[in-house]
Amino acid sequence: MRRVPARRPTIKDIARRAGVSESAVSFALNGRPGVSAATRARIRRVAEQLGWRPSTAARALSGEGTATVGLVLARPARTLGVESFFLQLVSGVQEALAERYFGLLFQVVEDVSAECAVHRRWWAERRVDGVLVVDPREDDPRPALLDALGLPTVIIGAPAGPLPPPTGAISTLWADDTAAMAAVVGHLHALGHHRITHIAGLPGLAHTRRRIASLRAEADRRGLHHVASVITDYSDAQGAEATHRVLAAPDPPTALVYDNDVMAVAGLAAAGRRGLSVPGDLSIVAWDDSILCRATHPPLTALSRDTAAFGRRAARHLLALLDGAPSACVRADPLRLEARGSTAVLQNGS
C-alpha cells in the first residue's frame, strides 16, 4: 500500500490552532510589529508544536527574502577544525537565527577573492538575505562590494584603519584587540618579564596587525627592548615550530603570547619537550579562552570572552538590518585576562 506523505502545516493551521488571524501569524513569525508580545509568543509556540517551518522558495518568489544568512570563511580549512573560536561563534549565530526561523548558509574558501565570488553568486541567485563577514583585512575589498550589491552585512571585527562611520546597510561589531594586548603586556611586565614574543596569526588580518602594533607600542612605553612578533597560520604545527625556533635563540623570551588556544597548547608541549618548566622557566598566555586552556597542566592564562554571545549579538544586529534598522558601529564587551597557572613571577633573571 502506498504511503501518503504527511501534509506540511500551514499558516492557516497555526491561525486556527492559536485562535488568531492569518495576518497576525504572518506578523509574529516574521518578527514584524502588529501583535502583542504575548500573542507573538503563543503563535510561535503553536508553530513549534505543529512543526511549521517557513518555505524558502515561497518567500523568495513573494519578495519576502530567503530567511537565510550567509557566512564565508576565507581561511585554510586545516586550521578550522581544531579552533574553538569559530565553533563557538557559529553556535551563537545559529542560536540567534533560530529564534526567527532563519537558516545559516556556511562555506569555507581559500582566499578573499574566492569569498567575494561567493558573495556575488549568492546575491545573483538570491540565496541569502544578508551576510556576516569575519576577519577584516588590510585593503579589504568586501565592504565596498557588499555595499554596491546592497546586501545587508555585519562585519565582525574592526577594519585595518580607523573605524568607519555607519553606512548603507553595513554594521560593524568589534572587539578592542589593542586594549587586550596592552593588558597582556602589563600583566607580564608586572611579573618581571622583559623578553616577550608574540606568536601571531595570519599577517593580512587587521586584528593581527593591531595586536602587533599594540605590543610594540606597549613595549616602547615600558622600555622593553626584547619584544617581537612571529607570524604563523594559526595551526598547532606552526605554533609548535615557532615556539621551538624562538626558544632556541641565544637570548630566548621568558614569556610567549599566542594568538589562539590551539597554538598555545602546542607551545606548552613544545616547551616541555625542550625541558622547560611552565611557569618556572617560561610564562604562556593564550588569546581566546577555551576548554583547551583550562584542561592543560598548568592551566593557561588566557584572554576570555563569551564567544557564543558575541555570535548571537552579531546575528541579531544583522536581523535588525533586515528589519530596516539603521547601520551601526558597536563595540563588544572587552576581553578579560584570566590569570592561571601558566604565568608567574620570573625567577631566573630577565
Disulfide bonds with the S-S distance in Angstrom:
none
